[in-house]
Amino acid sequence: MLNNLYLYNGGTGKLHIAGCCQYAGRGGGLQKFNSEEEALSTLGHPFIMCKICQKKRDKLIKEQTII
């Protein structure tokens, strides 16, 4: 299992997936989480998923279901 795969940027209110977009590692004070569920429970409020990261995640999931 990968640790700290999800990165939350409190400044933008967006959740990123490490390595999926150029914005994932930018900005100080990123909170790190192992899952979207962990981020939601820790933050205590809904977040916005980065659109770039979300598209890449959905594409990978779709490719896995085809195989």
Residue pairs with C-beta under 8 A, 6 or more apart in sequence:
1 34
2 18
2 34
3 34
4 18
4 32
4 33
4 34
5 17
5 18
5 33
5 34
5 35
6 15
6 16
6 17
6 18
6 32
6 33
6 34
6 35
6 36
6 38
6 39
7 15
7 16
7 17
7 18
7 24
7 25
7 30
7 31
7 32
7 33
8 14
8 15
8 16
8 30
8 31
8 32
8 33
8 39
8 43
8 47
9 15
9 16
9 23
9 26
9 27
9 29
9 30
10 29
10 31
11 27
11 29
12 27
12 48
13 47
13 48
14 23
14 47
14 48
14 49
14 50
15 33
15 36
15 39
15 47
15 48
15 49
15 50
15 53
16 23
16 24
16 50
16 53
17 24
17 50
17 53
17 56
17 57
18 24
18 25
20 50
20 52
20 53
20 56
20 57
21 50
21 52
21 53
21 56
23 50
23 52
24 50
24 53
31 39
31 42
31 43
33 39
33 42
36 49
39 47
40 46
40 47
